[in-house]
Amino acid sequence: MAKALIGYLNSDLRATAELSSENRRLRQRVVELETLVLRLKEENDSLAGASAAALLDSAESAELQPV
């Protein structure tokens, strides 16, 4: 029974190294995507602020126009 259990366990060091390498690559990709999300959020906030300011400016100039 012990031989069957030992044979069942994967002791191939190459598989462990491959999994470790892929895990490292995926973690790096997650960091890249998180950075991208933060940059896009900041850009979106900036554009939303600029849009709101433009709307306020156009509303104020419309109020100043003679009817």
C-alpha positions as CSV (number, residue, x, y, z in Angstrom):
1,M,0.0,0.0,0.0
2,A,2.8,2.4,0.8
3,K,4.4,1.9,-2.6
4,A,1.1,2.7,-4.2
5,L,0.8,6.0,-2.2
6,I,4.4,7.0,-3.0
7,G,3.9,6.2,-6.6
8,Y,0.8,8.3,-6.6
9,L,2.6,11.4,-5.3
10,N,4.1,13.5,-8.0
11,S,7.8,13.8,-7.2
12,D,8.9,15.2,-10.5
13,L,10.9,18.3,-9.8
14,R,10.4,19.6,-13.3
15,A,6.7,19.8,-12.8
16,T,7.3,21.7,-9.5
17,A,9.6,24.1,-11.3
18,E,7.2,24.6,-14.1
19,L,4.3,25.3,-11.7
20,S,6.5,27.7,-9.7
21,S,7.5,29.5,-12.9
22,E,3.9,29.8,-14.1
23,N,2.8,31.0,-10.7
24,R,5.5,33.7,-10.7
25,R,4.4,34.7,-14.2
26,L,0.8,34.9,-13.3
27,R,1.5,36.9,-10.1
28,Q,3.5,39.4,-12.2
29,R,0.6,39.6,-14.7
30,V,-1.8,40.3,-11.8
31,V,0.4,43.2,-10.6
32,E,0.5,44.6,-14.2
33,L,-3.3,44.4,-14.5
34,E,-3.8,46.0,-11.0
35,T,-1.5,48.9,-12.0
36,L,-3.4,49.3,-15.3
37,V,-6.7,49.4,-13.4
38,L,-5.4,52.1,-11.1
39,R,-4.1,54.2,-14.0
40,L,-7.4,53.9,-15.9
41,K,-9.4,54.8,-12.7
42,E,-7.2,57.9,-12.3
43,E,-7.6,58.8,-16.0
44,N,-11.3,58.3,-15.7
45,D,-11.6,60.5,-12.7
46,S,-9.6,63.2,-14.4
47,L,-11.8,63.1,-17.5
48,A,-14.9,63.1,-15.4
49,G,-13.7,66.2,-13.6
50,A,-12.8,67.9,-16.8
51,S,-16.2,67.1,-18.2
52,A,-18.0,68.4,-15.1
53,A,-16.0,71.6,-15.3
54,A,-16.8,72.0,-19.0
55,L,-20.5,71.5,-18.2
56,L,-20.4,74.1,-15.5
57,D,-18.6,76.6,-17.7
58,S,-21.2,76.1,-20.5
59,A,-24.1,76.4,-18.1
60,E,-22.6,79.6,-16.6
61,S,-22.0,81.1,-20.1
62,A,-25.6,80.1,-21.1
63,E,-26.9,82.0,-18.1
64,L,-25.0,85.1,-19.1
65,Q,-26.4,85.1,-22.6
66,P,-29.1,87.7,-23.2
67,V,-32.5,86.2,-24.1
